Amino acid sequence: MQLTQFKVMTFDVVGTLIDFESGVLNAVRALGGEKAAKATDNEIFEPYIRGRDQFYGRSSFAMKDVYLSLANENGYRNDDATAEAFQLAVLRWPAFADSVEALARLRRNFRLVAMTNADRTAFSGYSETLGNPFHDSVTCDEAGCAKPNPQFFAYNKGRQSVFGFKQSEILHVAQSQHHDIGVARELGYTTCWIERRQGQQGFGATPVPKVVTTPDFHFSTLKQLADAVDAELAAGVRTATAA
């Protein structure tokens, strides 16, 4: 199997392209007071996951409630103004250092499609941060559900078929085993795991999967994926670019 046999790459955004873990840690430590400033990563991530499970609404407004849940559980500053500041910080989460350049390279040869649990409001900010690399995008508010719900994948499959692309021509690229890799493999997609936490313990601010699914392709950074594509092209695996 070659990467260059695919015509479409679908991407999880938050966690794969956008460094939400750094965003969460930096905002909580900056806003939550002295105790929060001294908290370990896991002391922040664990109540963050519980809060997100409880307040799983649109990310452009639900994250203030996620912060209040986390802050109340851990004894951090918990006033409305702080929660609103955390919500604003969510919309400004940074890209991973390699995301913009790697996406620009991949765009030369593939149709790039965002598949994100962020809503359209939040995604518009993330897309701008990433250099607006996508040919198409599907957000949770448009799909009416969020990953790992298989209906999210079904929505995008139907959308891409309108443009003439088959499921067999799609490579799904993601960091989350829980939200993406496991369910995508079950649905018959070819998958590429970008293991952003490679070499670190645990799953950070992403829910722990029931099982760790073996992907078809496996890299620790998006740059490595783009490099692998370029290497195939240089070797003459494919001579024409994707439409």
VEXDODO-311553 format. One record per residue: residue number from 1; residue in three letters; x negated, y negated, z of N, C-alpha, C in turn. Coordinates in pm, whole numbers, padded with zeros to 5 digits. Atoms other than C-alpha are relative to their C-alpha. Example, Ala and Ser with C-alpha at 12.3 -4.5 7.8 and 13.67 -1.06 7.14 Angstrom:
% VEXDODO-311553
R  num  residuo     n_X     n_Y     n_Z    ca_X    ca_Y    ca_Z     c_X     c_Y     c_Z
R    1      ALA  -00089   00119   00000  -01230   00450   00780  -00090  -00120   00000
R    2      SER   00082   00119  -00006  -01367   00106   00714   00077  -00109   00073
***
This chain:
% VEXDODO-311553
R  num  residuo     n_X     n_Y     n_Z    ca_X    ca_Y    ca_Z     c_X     c_Y     c_Z
R    1      MET  -00083   00119   00000   00000   00000   00000  -00087  -00126   00000
R    2      GLN   00075   00124   00010  -00127  -00345  -00094   00090  -00118   00039
R    3      LEU  -00075   00120  -00035  -00022  -00681   00045   00054  -00071  -00123
R    4      THR  -00035   00075   00120  -00010  -00824  -00305   00109   00067  -00083
R    5      GLN  -00111  -00061   00072   00262  -00581  -00415   00133  -00068   00036
R    6      PHE  -00123   00066  -00045   00518  -00795  -00228   00015  -00136  -00067
R    7      LYS  -00030   00130   00059   00689  -01104  -00367   00043  -00102   00105
R    8      VAL  -00054   00087  -00105   00838  -01245  -00044  -00065   00036   00132
R    9      MET   00040  -00019  -00139   00694  -01291   00304   00100  -00075   00087
R   10      THR  -00089   00062  -00097   00950  -01355   00577  -00075  -00012   00132
R   11      PHE   00079   00031  -00119   00814  -01510   00895   00087  -00029   00121
R   12      ASP  -00038   00053  -00129   00909  -01524   01255  -00080  -00129   00018
R   13      VAL   00066   00130  -00011   00821  -01883   01347  -00058  -00024   00139
R   14      VAL   00044   00032  -00136   00805  -01935   01725  -00072   00121   00059
R   15      GLY   00080  -00110  -00051   00525  -01718   01860  -00095   00055  -00105
R   16      THR   00084  -00047   00110   00385  -01625   01518  -00075  -00116  -00064
R   17      LEU   00058   00118   00063   00324  -01968   01366  -00012  -00118   00096
R   18      ILE  -00004   00107  -00101   00411  -02202   01655  -00040   00059   00135
R   19      ASP   00056  -00050  -00126   00218  -02156   01981   00088  -00043   00118
R   20      PHE  -00094   00038  -00103   00513  -02168   02217  -00051   00031   00141
R   21      GLU   00051  -00031  -00133   00325  -02004   02505  -00082  -00117   00055
R   22      SER   00076   00117  -00044   00077  -02292   02523   00094  -00118   00027
R   23      GLY  -00096   00107  -00019   00368  -02531   02483   00074   00009   00131
R   24      VAL  -00071  -00021  -00127   00558  -02381   02776  -00093  -00027   00118
R   25      LEU   00094   00016  -00112   00253  -02364   03004  -00038  -00146   00020
R   26      ASN   00044   00139  -00012   00137  -02717   02930   00111  -00089   00053
R   27      ALA  -00112   00085  -00043   00482  -02871   02976   00037   00026   00146
R   28      VAL  -00037  -00032  -00138   00564  -02686   03299  -00104  -00055   00096
R   29      ARG   00106   00045  -00090   00228  -02767   03453  -00008  -00153   00006
R   30      ALA   00005   00146   00001   00246  -03132   03348   00121  -00063   00068
R   31      LEU  -00125   00060  -00047   00607  -03188   03454   00047   00051   00136
R   32      GLY  -00062  -00067  -00114   00674  -02949   03740  -00053  -00035   00137
R   33      GLY   00055   00038  -00130   00464  -03106   04014  -00124   00080   00037
R   34      GLU   00128  -00058  -00043   00164  -02991   04216   00002   00152   00000
R   35      LYS  -00008  -00146  -00003   00282  -02634   04266  -00004   00058  -00141
R   36      ALA  -00002  -00047   00138   00352  -02591   03895  -00137  -00013  -00065
R   37      ALA   00133   00023   00058   00011  -02734   03804  -00098   00110   00036
R   38      LYS   00090  -00104  -00047  -00155  -02454   04000   00049   00141  -00035
R   39      ALA  -00060  -00131   00026   00069  -02171   03876  -00077   00078  -00107
R   40      THR   00060  -00086   00101  -00071  -01877   03683   00094   00012  -00120
R   41      ASP  -00083  -00018   00119   00053  -01795   03334   00122   00087   00031
R   42      ASN  -00111  -00091  -00026   00265  -01503   03455   00100  -00057   00098
R   43      GLU  -00092   00063  -00093   00413  -01706   03739   00094  -00095  -00074
R   44      ILE  -00087   00084   00083   00554  -01933   03468   00077   00083  -00103
R   45      PHE  -00064  -00077   00107   00627  -01681   03194   00116   00086   00049
R   46      GLU  -00104  -00093  -00045   00830  -01435   03401   00133  -00069   00027
R   47      PRO  -00128   00069  -00015   01095  -01684   03520   00046  -00071  -00127
R   48      TYR  -00038   00058   00129   01086  -01849   03177   00082   00101  -00080
R   49      ILE  -00073  -00103   00074   01194  -01520   03015   00138   00021   00062
R   50      ARG  -00129  -00019  -00065   01469  -01475   03275   00093  -00119  -00029
R   51      GLY  -00081   00116   00030   01588  -01830   03217   00049  -00001  -00143
R   52      ARG  -00041  -00004   00140   01592  -01786   02840   00107   00105  -00024
R   53      ASP  -00103  -00103   00009   01792  -01466   02879   00135  -00054   00048
R   54      GLN  -00122   00055  -00058   02044  -01658   03088   00058  -00113  -00086
R   55      PHE  -00043   00114   00081   02056  -01964   02861  -00053   00019  -00142
R   56      TYR   00048  -00035   00133   02022  -01823   02512   00072  -00079  -00108
R   57      GLY  -00063   00084   00100   02189  -02111   02334  -00100  -00060  -00095
R   58      ARG   00085   00063   00100   02050  -02330   02061  -00118  -00069   00068
R   59      SER   00123   00044  -00067   01691  -02420   02140  -00014  -00151   00005
R   60      SER   00013   00145  -00001   01740  -02789   02065   00071  -00065   00118
R   61      PHE  -00059   00058  -00121   01949  -02834   02380   00004   00094   00119
R   62      ALA  -00010  -00095  -00112   01951  -02513   02591  -00124   00008   00085
R   63      MET   00126  -00020  -00071   01587  -02532   02695  -00012  -00085   00127
R   64      LYS   00001   00075  -00126   01650  -02797   02959   00058   00086   00112
R   65      ASP  -00056  -00090  -00100   01864  -02538   03140  -00095   00114   00031
R   66      VAL   00104  -00101  -00023   01589  -02280   03094  -00102  -00054   00099
R   67      TYR   00096   00060  -00093   01350  -02519   03266   00057  -00009   00141
R   68      LEU  -00059   00013  -00134   01589  -02586   03555   00010   00136   00069
R   69      SER  -00004  -00135  -00057   01634  -02211   03605  -00137   00040   00050
R   70      LEU   00139  -00031  -00036   01257  -02163   03609  -00044  -00081   00121
R   71      ALA   00044   00090  -00108   01198  -02463   03835   00067   00033   00132
R   72      ASN  -00071  -00036  -00123   01465  -02364   04086  -00052   00131   00058
R   73      GLU   00052  -00129  -00046   01328  -02011   04104  -00137  -00015   00063
R   74      ASN   00139   00012  -00046   00968  -02126   04156  -00026  -00116   00093
R   75      GLY   00021   00114  -00089   01021  -02441   04359  -00076  -00114  -00063
R   76      TYR   00064   00111   00071   00904  -02689   04094   00095  -00119  -00003
R   77      ARG  -00084   00119   00015   01033  -03041   04030   00119   00035  -00089
R   78      ASN  -00118  -00051   00069   01391  -02987   03916   00109  -00104  -00024
R   79      ASP  -00099   00103   00029   01561  -03318   03843   00033  -00002  -00150
R   80      ASP  -00047   00001   00139   01751  -03388   03520  -00101  -00065  -00094
R   81      ALA   00096   00069   00087   01488  -03628   03384  -00116   00092  -00036
R   82      THR   00109  -00094   00027   01217  -03361   03415   00045   00107  -00098
R   83      ALA  -00053  -00102   00091   01438  -03103   03246   00013  -00056  -00142
R   84      GLU  -00012   00062   00133   01506  -03346   02960  -00137  -00017  -00064
R   85      ALA   00136   00014   00053   01134  -03409   02924  -00053   00134  -00049
R   86      PHE   00039  -00134   00046   01075  -03034   02900   00069   00031  -00132
R   87      GLN  -00072  -00024   00124   01345  -03011   02633  -00065  -00072  -00118
R   88      LEU   00066   00075   00106   01173  -03282   02430  -00133   00065  -00037
R   89      ALA   00128  -00065   00027   00839  -03102   02467   00017   00126  -00084
R   90      VAL  -00028  -00121   00079   00996  -02785   02322   00003  -00032  -00148
R   91      LEU  -00010   00038   00140   01064  -02970   01999  -00135  -00041  -00058
R   92      ARG   00134   00041   00044   00696  -03066   01984  -00105   00107   00025
R   93      TRP   00097  -00108  -00017   00536  -02725   02043  -00099  -00001  -00117
R   94      PRO   00102   00008   00106   00208  -02705   01847  -00007   00125  -00086
R   95      ALA   00031  -00115   00084   00113  -02480   01560  -00128   00066   00049
R   96      PHE   00129  -00065  -00021  -00157  -02219   01607  -00102  -00065  -00094
R   97      ALA   00104   00071   00075  -00489  -02352   01477  -00012   00047  -00145
R   98      ASP   00017  -00054   00136  -00482  -02126   01169   00126  -00006  -00084
R   99      SER  -00128  -00016   00069  -00114  -02154   01075   00013  -00083  -00127
R  100      VAL  -00024   00089   00114  -00107  -02455   00842  -00083   00041  -00121
R  101      GLU   00088  -00035   00111  -00406  -02356   00631   00035   00136  -00059
R  102      ALA  -00032  -00135   00049  -00310  -01988   00610   00131   00001  -00077
R  103      LEU  -00128   00006   00071   00049  -02065   00511  -00016  -00066  -00137
R  104      ALA   00024   00067   00128  -00073  -02302   00240  -00061   00097  -00101
R  105      ARG   00060  -00098   00090  -00286  -02022   00095   00101   00106  -00043
R  106      LEU  -00098  -00105   00031  -00008  -01764   00117   00108  -00052  -00095
R  107      ARG  -00104   00058   00084   00237  -02000  -00052  -00037   00005  -00149
R  108      ARG   00042  -00006   00140   00030  -01985  -00371   00044   00129  -00069
R  109      ASN  -00024  -00132   00057   00122  -01620  -00420   00129   00068   00043
R  110      PHE  -00121  -00062  -00052   00443  -01549  -00229   00109  -00104   00021
R  111      ARG  -00113   00080  -00048   00788  -01686  -00164   00000   00010   00152
R  112      LEU   00005   00001  -00146   00774  -01789   00203   00137  -00036   00057
R  113      VAL  -00132   00019  -00059   01093  -01759   00408  -00010   00007   00152
R  114      ALA  -00003   00001  -00146   01132  -01857   00773   00124   00073   00048
R  115      MET  -00111  -00069  -00067   01350  -01628   00987  -00016  -00025   00150
R  116      THR   00031   00047  -00134   01374  -01799   01323   00120  -00003   00094
R  117      ASN  -00102   00013  -00104   01571  -01781   01647   00015  -00144   00047
R  118      ALA  -00022   00142  -00023   01524  -02157   01668   00121  -00045  -00081
R  119      ASP  -00109   00054   00080   01821  -02361   01551  -00056  -00096  -00105
R  120      ARG   00046   00082   00111   01808  -02588   01249  -00069  -00127   00048
R  121      THR   00060   00123  -00052   01729  -02898   01457  -00144   00024   00044
R  122      ALA   00135  -00030  -00047   01430  -02739   01630  -00089   00044  -00115
R  123      PHE   00082  -00049   00111   01313  -02561   01316  -00048  -00112  -00090
R  124      SER   00043   00109   00087   01303  -02885   01119  -00127  -00065   00052
R  125      GLY   00124   00052  -00059   01041  -03013   01364  -00116   00094  -00018
R  126      TYR   00107  -00098   00015   00842  -02692   01352  -00049   00007  -00144
R  127      SER   00038  -00005   00141   00850  -02686   00973  -00089  -00119  -00036
R  128      GLU   00081   00119   00023   00714  -03040   00965  -00140   00019   00058
R  129      THR   00129  -00027  -00064   00437  -02939   01208  -00085   00094  -00085
R  130      LEU   00069  -00101   00080   00349  -02651   00976  -00029  -00046  -00143
R  131      GLY   00025   00050   00135   00333  -02869   00665   00111   00032  -00099
R  132      ASN  -00115  -00035   00086   00679  -02768   00531  -00038   00100  -00109
R  133      PRO   00049  -00096   00100   00546  -02452   00364   00105   00092  -00059
R  134      PHE  -00095  -00105   00033   00870  -02259   00325   00083  -00032  -00124
R  135      HIS  -00091   00011   00113   01067  -02199   00007   00146   00011   00046
R  136      ASP  -00135  -00022  -00052   01370  -02097   00216  -00011   00026   00150
R  137      SER   00002  -00023  -00145   01470  -02058   00581   00138   00042   00048
R  138      VAL  -00123  -00043  -00067   01731  -01891   00800  -00019  -00024   00149
R  139      THR   00005   00028  -00142   01801  -02016   01153   00114   00071   00072
R  140      CYS  -00098  -00078  -00076   02004  -01861   01434   00141  -00057  -00012
R  141      ASP  -00133   00059   00008   02291  -02110   01405   00065   00029  -00135
R  142      GLU  -00055  -00032   00131   02333  -02034   01035   00037   00148  -00010
R  143      ALA  -00027  -00144   00004   02311  -01655   01077   00111   00041   00096
R  144      GLY  -00102  -00032  -00100   02548  -01665   01375  -00045   00101   00103
R  145      CYS   00056  -00094  -00096   02317  -01442   01577  -00150  -00024   00005
R  146      ALA   00145   00014  -00012   01954  -01409   01683  -00064   00138  -00002
R  147      LYS   00078  -00124  -00007   01688  -01143   01641  -00017   00040   00146
R  148      PRO   00010  -00117   00088   01665  -00857   01730   00131   00054  -00056
R  149      ASN  -00125  -00045   00059   02028  -00835   01615  -00021   00034  -00147
R  150      PRO   00020  -00037   00141   02018  -00641   01285   00078  -00089  -00097
R  151      GLN  -00079   00085   00088   02284  -00878   01148  -00079  -00121  -00049
R  152      PHE   00085   00110   00045   02020  -01151   01133  -00076   00041  -00126
R  153      PHE   00072  -00051   00117   01818  -00938   00892   00094   00022  -00118
R  154      ALA  -00097  -00021   00106   02131  -00849   00698   00038  -00132  -00067
R  155      TYR  -00032   00133   00055   02214  -01219   00657  -00110  -00045  -00096
R  156      ASN   00111   00044   00087   01870  -01294   00517  -00014   00089  -00122
R  157      LYS   00009  -00091   00115   01870  -00985   00297   00098  -00042  -00108
R  158      GLY  -00099   00046   00096   02190  -01104   00133  -00040  -00132  -00064
R  159      ARG   00041   00131   00051   02054  -01456   00099  -00111   00014  -00105
R  160      GLN   00111  -00015   00094   01732  -01343  -00070   00042   00075  -00126
R  161      SER  -00047  -00072   00118   01921  -01109  -00302   00063  -00094  -00101
R  162      VAL  -00057   00100   00090   02100  -01413  -00444  -00108  -00059  -00091
R  163      PHE   00112   00053   00077   01758  -01531  -00559  -00072   00108  -00081
R  164      GLY   00053  -00107   00083   01686  -01194  -00717  -00105   00088   00066
R  165      PHE   00103  -00077  -00070   01464  -01038  -00448   00061   00119   00074
R  166      LYS  -00043  -00122  -00065   01503  -00681  -00321  -00069   00016   00135
R  167      GLN   00061  -00026  -00131   01432  -00560   00033  -00140   00060  -00016
R  168      SER   00130  -00064   00022   01143  -00351  -00104  -00109  -00099  -00039
R  169      GLU   00097   00102   00040   00978  -00674  -00222  -00034  -00096   00113
R  170      ILE   00017   00089  -00115   00982  -00831   00125  -00096   00060   00102
R  171      LEU   00087  -00036  -00113   00705  -00812   00386   00037  -00090   00116
R  172      HIS  -00039   00080  -00117   00821  -00922   00731  -00120  -00016   00092
R  173      VAL   00120   00035  -00076   00546  -01099   00928   00043  -00060   00133
R  174      ALA  -00047   00047  -00130   00588  -01149   01302  -00094   00039   00112
R  175      GLN   00075  -00029  -00122   00431  -01152   01646   00076   00089   00096
R  176      SER  -00079  -00066  -00105   00717  -01015   01855   00038   00143  -00036
R  177      GLN  -00045  -00137   00013   00750  -00643   01884   00149   00013   00035
R  178      HIS  -00139  -00007  -00047   01081  -00697   02068   00098  -00058  -00101
R  179      HIS  -00096   00069   00085   01247  -00944   01834  -00009   00040  -00147
R  180      ASP   00023  -00012   00144   01099  -00844   01498  -00051   00136  -00047
R  181      ILE   00069  -00115   00060   00862  -00554   01440   00081   00128   00016
R  182      GLY  -00075  -00122  -00024   01068  -00278   01599   00126   00010  -00083
R  183      VAL  -00127  -00004   00073   01403  -00367   01447  -00023  -00004  -00151
R  184      ALA   00027   00006   00143   01254  -00452   01107  -00040   00136  -00055
R  185      ARG   00040  -00135   00044   01090  -00110   01083   00120   00094  -00001
R  186      GLU  -00119  -00084  -00005   01416   00058   01188   00091  -00025  -00120
R  187      LEU  -00085   00038   00113   01592  -00128   00907  -00066   00028  -00135
R  188      GLY   00066  -00039   00123   01339  -00008   00651  -00088  -00105  -00064
R  189      TYR   00090   00102   00054   01132  -00323   00607  -00145   00042   00020
R  190      THR   00144  -00009  -00021   00758  -00317   00557  -00037  -00116   00092
R  191      THR   00027   00100  -00103   00610  -00505   00852  -00149  -00029   00014
R  192      CYS   00135   00044  -00029   00299  -00703   00936   00002  -00063   00139
R  193      TRP   00005   00050  -00138   00226  -00753   01307  -00118  -00095   00015
R  194      ILE   00104   00096  -00035   00033  -01069   01391  -00009   00002   00152
R  195      GLU   00010  -00022  -00146  -00081  -00972   01740  -00075  -00116   00064
R  196      ARG   00061   00122  -00051  -00145  -01318   01877  -00063   00019   00139
R  197      ARG   00052  -00023  -00134  -00212  -01182   02227  -00102   00115   00003
R  198      GLN   00097  -00110   00004  -00466  -00922   02114  -00115  -00031   00097
R  199      GLY   00105   00017  -00100  -00718  -00870   02395   00049  -00055   00132
R  200      GLN  -00058   00050  -00124  -00484  -01015   02658   00095   00104   00057
R  201      GLN  -00089  -00095  -00065  -00280  -00819   02909   00145  -00044  -00016
R  202      GLY  -00143   00027   00001   00096  -00793   02877   00050  -00066  -00126
R  203      PHE  -00067   00060   00115   00340  -00962   02641   00029  -00147   00021
R  204      GLY  -00012   00143  -00019   00325  -01312   02785   00143  -00045   00018
R  205      ALA  -00134   00056  -00011   00644  -01512   02735   00099   00067  -00095
R  206      THR  -00086  -00078   00086   00790  -01255   02493   00049   00122   00076
R  207      PRO  -00049  -00119  -00071   01017  -00978   02630  -00079   00126  -00034
R  208      VAL   00072  -00126   00019   00850  -00641   02675   00086   00094  -00086
R  209      PRO  -00079  -00091   00084   00961  -00401   02397   00016   00136   00068
R  210      LYS  -00020  -00135  -00055   01102  -00058   02481  -00115   00091  -00043
R  211      VAL   00116  -00073   00053   00827   00089   02262  -00079  -00097  -00087
R  212      VAL   00082   00079   00092   00536  -00062   02069   00000   00071  -00135
R  213      THR  -00015  -00057   00133   00608   00002   01702  -00128  -00019  -00081
R  214      THR   00117   00009   00088   00320   00079   01467   00041  -00068  -00130
R  215      PRO  -00038   00071   00123   00338  -00174   01181  -00072   00057  -00121
R  216      ASP   00069  -00040   00123   00236  -00124   00820  -00132  -00073  -00016
R  217      PHE   00121   00081   00001  -00020  -00405   00848  -00015  -00063   00138
R  218      HIS   00025   00046  -00138  -00183  -00538   01165  -00120  -00094   00000
R  219      PHE   00106   00099  -00013  -00386  -00855   01219   00019  -00075   00131
R  220      SER  -00012   00079  -00123  -00461  -01073   01521   00026  -00147  -00029
R  221      THR  -00025   00139   00037  -00432  -01403   01331   00063  -00006  -00138
R  222      LEU  -00056   00020   00133  -00251  -01540   01029  -00112  -00019  -00102
R  223      LYS   00114   00017   00088  -00587  -01635   00882  -00048   00135  -00052
R  224      GLN   00043  -00132   00044  -00681  -01267   00872   00093   00055  -00108
R  225      LEU  -00095  -00042   00103  -00364  -01195   00675  -00029  -00072  -00132
R  226      ALA   00029   00076   00122  -00439  -01473   00426  -00132   00044  -00062
R  227      ASP   00129  -00048   00051  -00799  -01353   00397   00015   00134  -00071
R  228      ALA  -00020  -00132   00059  -00682  -00999   00324   00068  -00012  -00137
R  229      VAL  -00066   00024   00130  -00452  -01126   00048  -00101  -00052  -00101
R  230      ASP   00100   00056   00091  -00732  -01332  -00104  -00101   00105  -00045
R  231      ALA   00094  -00106   00035  -00963  -01030  -00094   00059   00094  -00105
R  232      GLU  -00066  -00084   00099  -00709  -00820  -00282   00004  -00069  -00136
R  233      LEU  -00008   00075   00126  -00663  -01092  -00542  -00137  -00008  -00066
R  234      ALA   00136   00008   00055  -01038  -01130  -00583  -00043   00133  -00061
R  235      ALA   00034  -00133   00052  -01062  -00756  -00640   00083   00037  -00123
R  236      GLY  -00078  -00024   00121  -00811  -00784  -00921   00121   00089   00020
R  237      VAL  -00117  -00084  -00024  -00526  -00601  -00750   00122  -00057  -00070
R  238      ARG  -00113   00062   00066  -00280  -00853  -00888  -00049  -00120  -00081
R  239      THR   00050   00107   00088  -00334  -01095  -01175   00101  -00114  -00018
R  240      ALA  -00101   00104   00014  -00008  -01290  -01168   00053  -00039   00136
R  241      THR  -00055   00045  -00128   00130  -01498  -00883   00149   00023   00005
R  242      ALA  -00142  -00020  -00017   00475  -01452  -00739   00076  -00125  -00047
R  243      ALA  -00082   00114   00044   00753  -01668  -00870   00031  -00092   00117
***
